[in-house]
Amino acid sequence: MKEMIEKRRHDRIDTHVPLKYGSLRSGTRKGGDGSITRDLSEGGMCFRSEKFIPMANRLIVEIDLPEKIKPIKAIAKIAWIKKKESGKDYEIGNKFLEMSKEDRDYITEYVKTFSREDSNDTV
């Protein structure tokens, strides 16, 4: 059995917030598809989709984080995709490529806040 090697550089938290996404190739999100994040970090996120999205795709994503008036906007690339054993859904890991400094800073603080809360729960 192969052992998985962790390659992530950023702290990642389990969080379930709404997002919209669409292909960058189309030039517009056209309302986009909706989903819920499974986890989030400064460097990327994971979400589920009923659609298969090829690895070569770049996505425009809008993430609705709590207490933020406007959604976080980013361009992301598909880092990995895997079909869930139960059902027809896919789990899709994304790496953020472009995002405003303000949005990146907000995600960093959001992740730090929940990372601290999780570490306090285990004390």
FILUM-660138 format. One line per 2 residues: their letters; for each residue x, y, z of C-alpha. Coordinates in steps of 0.02 Angstrom, whole numbers. Example, Ala and Ser with C-alpha at 12.3 -4.5 7.8 and 13.67 -1.06 7.14 Angstrom:
AS	615 -225 390 ~ 684 -53 357
***
This chain:
MK	0 0 0 ~ 70 170 -50
EM	92 302 82 ~ 29 475 34
IE	155 615 51 ~ 84 782 108
KR	135 920 -15 ~ 33 1065 51
RH	124 1224 101 ~ -22 1312 185
DR	-130 1273 335 ~ -296 1202 277
ID	-460 1203 373 ~ -619 1105 350
TH	-751 1232 304 ~ -915 1223 212
VP	-951 1389 127 ~ -1043 1422 -37
LK	-949 1453 -198 ~ -984 1479 -382
YG	-865 1425 -518 ~ -852 1425 -706
SL	-725 1391 -841 ~ -602 1531 -879
RS	-603 1474 -1062 ~ -781 1534 -1086
GT	-726 1708 -1032 ~ -876 1727 -919
RK	-949 1629 -777 ~ -1126 1641 -850
GG	-1205 1622 -678 ~ -1086 1479 -642
DG	-1109 1314 -557 ~ -1131 1312 -370
SI	-1051 1203 -237 ~ -991 1204 -58
TR	-808 1203 -7 ~ -744 1051 86
DL	-584 1135 142 ~ -491 1298 114
SE	-316 1370 129 ~ -222 1522 70
GG	-157 1417 -74 ~ -316 1328 -131
MC	-475 1235 -91 ~ -572 1077 -120
FR	-753 1062 -171 ~ -874 934 -241
SE	-953 938 -413 ~ -1076 829 -505
KF	-979 869 -664 ~ -809 805 -715
IP	-691 951 -745 ~ -534 911 -847
MA	-365 944 -767 ~ -317 1070 -901
NR	-459 1188 -849 ~ -435 1352 -761
LI	-583 1411 -658 ~ -652 1578 -606
VE	-712 1554 -427 ~ -812 1661 -307
ID	-811 1606 -125 ~ -938 1677 -2
LP	-846 1685 163 ~ -942 1738 319
EK	-935 1922 368 ~ -863 1971 198
IK	-982 2081 100 ~ -916 2037 -73
PI	-861 1861 -122 ~ -678 1815 -135
KA	-635 1808 -321 ~ -493 1704 -390
IA	-428 1611 -539 ~ -386 1432 -493
KI	-316 1281 -582 ~ -371 1103 -554
AW	-234 1017 -451 ~ -322 848 -439
IK	-490 767 -464 ~ -560 603 -399
KK	-726 517 -416 ~ -813 480 -253
ES	-844 295 -224 ~ -1022 323 -169
GK	-1124 421 -295 ~ -1085 520 -449
DY	-992 667 -371 ~ -813 717 -398
EI	-698 795 -269 ~ -594 932 -350
GN	-436 1007 -275 ~ -388 1180 -337
KF	-235 1290 -325 ~ -262 1478 -326
LE	-166 1562 -466 ~ -227 1742 -457
MS	-317 1839 -322 ~ -312 2015 -252
KE	-199 2044 -103 ~ -351 2097 -1
DR	-441 1933 -37 ~ -285 1828 -3
DY	-258 1919 163 ~ -440 1887 211
IT	-424 1701 176 ~ -260 1696 276
EY	-344 1775 427 ~ -499 1667 409
VK	-394 1508 407 ~ -286 1567 554
TF	-441 1606 658 ~ -513 1432 634
SR	-343 1347 654 ~ -324 1433 824
ED	-501 1382 874 ~ -466 1200 827
SN	-304 1197 926 ~ -392 1271 1078
DT	-524 1134 1069 ~ -391 999 1087
V	-306 1075 1239
***
